[in-house]
Amino acid sequence: MARSCAVCGKVSMGGFNPQSVGMNRVRAHRRYQPNLQPTRLPTSGARRVLVCNRCRRSLEKTAK
C-alpha cells in the first residue's frame, strides 16, 4: 500500500533539488513526501489511519 492520505489521497510528489551556483546546473531528482500523521477517524472506529496534516487540522476544526 502506498503512503497516502486517507481523506484527500495526497501522495508523494517528484521534483528537483534547488541549485544555487553555476551556469550549467545539474538538476538532482528528489521526492517530496506528504506530512502524514497516524490519526483515529470517527468514521473508521478505533482503527488508526494516515492523514495529512492539513486534513487533520480541518477535521479538528469541524469537530468543534
C-alpha positions in Angstrom: 0.0 0.0 0.0 1.4 3.4 -0.9 1.8 6.1 1.7 -1.2 8.4 1.0 -3.7 10.4 3.0 -6.9 8.5 3.8 -9.0 11.7 3.4 -7.8 13.5 0.3 -5.5 10.9 -1.3 -2.4 13.1 -1.2 0.7 11.2 -2.3 4.4 11.9 -2.7 5.5 14.3 -5.5 8.6 14.4 -7.6 10.8 17.4 -8.0 14.4 18.7 -8.2 16.9 19.8 -5.6 17.5 23.6 -5.7 20.8 24.5 -7.4 22.4 27.8 -6.4 25.5 28.4 -8.5 26.8 27.7 -12.0 25.5 28.2 -15.5 25.0 24.5 -16.4 23.0 23.5 -13.3 22.6 19.7 -12.9 19.2 19.1 -11.5 19.2 16.3 -9.0 15.9 14.4 -8.6 14.2 14.3 -5.2 10.9 13.3 -3.8 8.6 15.5 -1.7 6.7 13.4 0.9 3.3 14.5 2.4 3.2 15.2 6.2 1.3 12.1 7.2 0.2 11.6 10.8 -1.5 8.5 12.3 -4.9 9.6 13.4 -8.1 8.0 14.7 -11.0 9.0 12.5 -14.6 8.9 13.9 -15.9 7.1 10.8 -13.3 4.3 11.0 -13.9 3.4 14.6 -10.8 2.6 16.7 -8.6 2.0 13.6 -5.7 4.3 13.0 -5.3 5.7 9.5 -2.6 8.0 8.0 -4.0 11.5 7.4 -2.1 14.5 6.1 -1.6 17.4 8.5 -3.9 19.8 6.5 -6.8 17.3 6.6 -6.2 16.6 10.3 -6.4 20.3 11.1 -9.5 20.6 9.1 -11.1 17.6 10.8 -10.4 19.1 14.2 -11.9 22.4 13.1 -15.2 20.9 12.0 -15.4 18.7 15.1 -15.7 21.7 17.4 
